[in-house]
Amino acid sequence: MSAPSTTPRPTAANSVWPRLEPLLPQVTKPIQYVGGELGAVVKDWDAATVRWALMYPDAYEVGLPNQGVQILYEVLNELPDVLAERTYAVWPDLETLMRAHGVPQFTVDAHRSVRDFDVFGVSFSTELGYTNLLTAIDLAGIPLLAADRTDADPVIVAGGHAAFNPEPIADFVDAAVLGDGEEAVLEITQIVREWKAEGSPGGRDELLLRLARTESVYVPRFYDVDYLPDGRIQRVVPNRPDVPFRVHKRTTMDLDAWPYPKKPLVPLAETVHERYAVEIFRGCTRGCRFCQAGMITRPVRERSITTVGQMVKEGLEFSGFHEVGLLSLSSADHSEIGDMCSGLAEQYAGTNVSLSLPSTRVDAFNIDLAQELSRNGRRTGLTFAPEGGSERIRKVINKMVSKEDLIRTVVTAYTNGWRQVKLYFMCGLPTETDEDVLEIADMAHEVIRAGRAATGSKDIRCTVSIGGFVPKPHTPFQWASMSSPEVIDNRLKLLKQAINSDRSLGRAIGFRYHDGEPSLIEGLLSRGDRRVGAVIRKVWENGGRFDGWSEHFSYQRWVDAAAEVLPSFGVDLDWYTTRERTELEVLPWDHLDSGLDKDWLWQDWQDSLSEYEQDDCRWTPCFDCGVCPSMDTEIQIGPTGRKLLPLTPVNGMKLPTGAQQ
Amino acid sequence: MRFTSHRDFARAFERALRRAGVPVAFSQGFTPHPKISYASAAPTGVASEAEYLEIGLRAEVDPGELRAALDAALSPGLDVLDAVVATGGSLADRIEASRWRIELPEVDPAVLERAVSAFLAADEVRVERMTKQGRRAFDARAAVMSIDVLPAVDPPSGAPAVSCAILEMVVRQVTPSVRPDDVLSGLRAVADLEPPVPPRVIRLAQGTVTAQGAIADPLEADRDGATIG
């Protein structure tokens, strides 16, 4: 009897599939562990000289759509002698079974053991994935501590935005890469390739040294951290002569030369984003002071309108997706966004393809774009992000939107047929008072009042959504103190009362928020130093998993672990979170160079406290944040003046080439 | 592919229709849906060699070309074997029964044989299953038209070489549906049969039931004489 067609493909030689498959009927959503996505690549193990396992440390449904991993996966697999496979965090039900049956952390592509790869790359968009990293390392059979690893273990490399301060996971990773990954993975691959071709001289240590010498790969073990008696850092210095004092971020210039993903992964399982996503530009210089992404990805580099059009066309043909997302940190700021939206809407008119733009800019232009995109009949939601409730706090965070602008914009949306808009704010911002937050209620009331007057209808709504502020490294708020969860939760309670103080208006306003506790822990992890690693390990040992999921996150587990571990270092949870830092304090990430001049960051922090606004360098003269000269980069924006041409309609079905009928 | 749920499959199939450029018809309304109706989807965790569905099209296409285009657009493991032009009558009405094969690794065929005899001897075998409406009890016996223990064969490649008992059965399409796991629950109820490892279930065929109790091709009525595939 032949084996029934239950395995997605012939089993690879070193596959754990025969041992994994019997476990899958016993777990929830087994399809997420099967792989076999459209766009997935399975290569011959023995024909590859450099092998990468790439991980997004969250559940498959969140990790699969991640653009970073998809881009690196494709870039690496395009090289003939390189093999890249993907792995995601397994849910606790499967983790338990894997431990009981001795099944290691595996890739979903060919179900190979992660430990067998040369490089294990992990992409962190949030610090809340750290405990999942430990689960994956441990399940893989790799020693938890980098110091205990041997030549038989892969080199574990962290990347993504959280890697701009990898100190809390410095004990667990071998290296970290700052900045854009496309070229970095190729450079690392080349170093590993050469080192292996030479017969792996000097073992693991030599390989890490070669990586460190690039000055763009941070190898924590080559740096010592000294502390002052009061617990602050005295200095971070290399412990050997041949590694650089500072490690610099990577910047990919000319996004038109890197049009990835070309072959987006199309999963069988349901995931959080079911769309073809195109990054229309990278970087942002709006200068919102809380925004780490905007600070560490400078300068702005646009992808041209024609490349975007080409990527959308090919991406849709390849994937069969019917939704396109035009992504970036502030998509309406693309120099040719108007032509891009109308051009795409024209090209896909009459098809079932819908286009979406994450909208954050508060002005009428955004509504024009949204109307253009909804020509096919499907209205996507409109979200505006004033971020701060009062004019004063918006000056503090450098989000230049007046209350009048916001109300006018939202009313325009209502009169153009939108019945529901979402308003996004933050709570816990530096210098914030109860009054600043309570102004959110006034704003929401006025929006509804003005909307009812303009439309003559009671059938309009808005949702107020509140996120907790977390100070991040490499931002002007890196010195700021956090508010305690009690203060945050009390402000949110007062705000809720204020919104509902008018029953008629309150009924038209939805209120969503996160409470303050998870934000405080995110704050511990984002600005933590190497001593926080012991807290992460303790939490993980006590069962901490999937900390980004409210049903799995336990605040108490973190508080208890911090109380158990940190006092021996003379510090505590408050010291990392609610304490304001001084100008001269050595910050744990000072030796990691995002290009931003620390003096400029401090000046921007002082400007923030005096409520002084900073303009955007795309439209006003350079304000010397330091990135372009230190990274040898420049702003790359249009307009190119080109337009999207109508697509030639394709008639008939796509038959496989050479098919015999 | 056995771990694909029906929802997952439906999504993948709709995308494949777009990739293949099939001129599928859409429902009217605010969120138009492609006109596809699935007949009696196999439960998650079950492999299948015989699934059927109907697609509404905007334009006529050659069934052979449709089959080839769709097959090429679907993931490996999802194969389109045949396509015919519907001549009338609902596909769902022609799915009267399914033939299933259940592989029970590490189960002694003799033990299985005894359990099957006890099952067949019973007039009614009550089993329970969680459904969307909550826990429901129903008879798993009446819908089973035939159930046989097959002679043992070599275990599938890659699996450890231990004994493996194989069951083949024909189950009628009834409401509430009686699924292979319900029959296994029935075997547990009548004879305490507890498979030590999860069984592997494959749907072999679906279709109309002939007078002899065999399953006939449900698309037979739509073929104009010439048989395809």
Interface residues (C-beta under 8 A of the other chain):
Chain A: M1 A3 P4 S5 T6 T7 P8 R9 T11 W17 P18 P22 L24 P25 Q26 K29 P30 I31 Y33 V34 G36 E37 L38 V266 L268 A269 E270 E274 L316 E317 F318 S319 G320 F321 H322 N352 G377 R378 V650 G652 M653 K654 L655 P656 A659 Q661
Chain B: M1 R2 F3 T4 S5 R7 D8 F9 R11 A12 E14 R15 A16 L17 R18 R19 A20 G21 V22 P23 F26 F30 T31 P32 T44 G45 A47 E49 V61 D62 G64 E65 L66 A68 A69 D71 A72 A73 S75 P76 G77 D79 V153 D154 P156 S157 G158 A159 V197 P198 R200 I202
